[in-house]
Amino acid sequence: MEVHERRHAGQLHESHEESRNRGLTFHDLRHEATSRLCEKGIPVMTVQAITWHKSTQMRRYTHISGKVLVDAVRRVDAVRG
């Protein structure tokens, strides 16, 4: 494991410990992270790697906000002219 990977693993562990004190689970954090990354337009394969999912089929973990959906429809409309 490289230095930056150890640092990130340590930060993740600290975040997990803090969240447990608030009644959250690792799954809660993973679910939230997956949703936020998708909303920011991060490519699905990148989200998969960051959140350690085994496949890109993460639909049940993501909840896309109404604003993101409206923005997507507007972009499609702009492409269509």
C-alpha positions in Angstrom: 0.0 0.0 0.0 1.4 3.4 -1.0 1.7 6.3 1.4 -1.3 8.2 0.0 -3.4 5.0 0.1 -2.6 4.5 3.8 -3.5 8.1 4.5 -6.9 7.8 2.8 -7.5 4.5 4.6 -6.7 6.2 7.9 -9.1 9.1 7.1 -11.8 6.6 6.2 -11.3 4.7 9.4 -11.6 8.0 11.4 -14.7 9.0 9.5 -16.2 5.5 10.1 -15.5 5.8 13.9 -17.1 9.3 14.1 -20.1 8.1 12.2 -20.6 5.1 14.5 -20.8 7.5 17.4 -23.7 9.2 15.5 -25.5 5.9 14.8 -24.5 5.6 11.2 -23.1 2.5 9.6 -20.4 2.1 6.9 -23.1 1.1 4.5 -24.9 4.5 5.2 -21.7 6.4 4.4 -21.1 4.3 1.2 -24.7 4.9 0.1 -24.4 8.6 0.6 -21.0 8.8 -1.1 -22.2 6.9 -4.1 -25.2 9.2 -4.5 -23.2 12.4 -4.1 -20.5 11.3 -6.5 -23.1 10.3 -9.1 -24.9 13.7 -8.7 -21.6 15.4 -9.3 -21.3 13.6 -12.7 -18.3 11.4 -11.7 -18.1 8.6 -14.2 -19.8 5.4 -13.0 -16.6 3.3 -13.2 -14.8 5.9 -11.1 -17.6 5.8 -8.5 -17.4 2.0 -8.5 -13.7 2.1 -7.8 -14.0 4.8 -5.1 -16.8 3.1 -3.2 -15.5 -0.5 -3.7 -18.6 -1.8 -5.5 -18.0 -5.1 -7.4 -19.9 -3.9 -10.4 -21.2 -0.7 -12.0 -24.8 -1.8 -11.2 -25.2 0.6 -8.2 -28.7 1.8 -9.0 -30.2 0.7 -5.7 -27.6 2.7 -3.8 -28.1 6.0 -5.7 -30.7 8.6 -5.2 -30.5 11.4 -7.7 -32.0 14.7 -6.7 -34.7 16.5 -8.7 -32.3 19.3 -9.5 -29.8 16.9 -11.1 -32.6 15.3 -13.2 -33.8 18.7 -14.3 -30.3 19.7 -15.3 -29.8 16.4 -17.2 -33.1 17.0 -19.2 -32.0 20.5 -20.0 -28.7 19.3 -21.3 -30.4 16.7 -23.5 -32.8 19.4 -24.8 -29.7 21.6 -25.6 -28.1 18.8 -27.6 -31.3 18.2 -29.6 -31.6 21.9 -30.4 
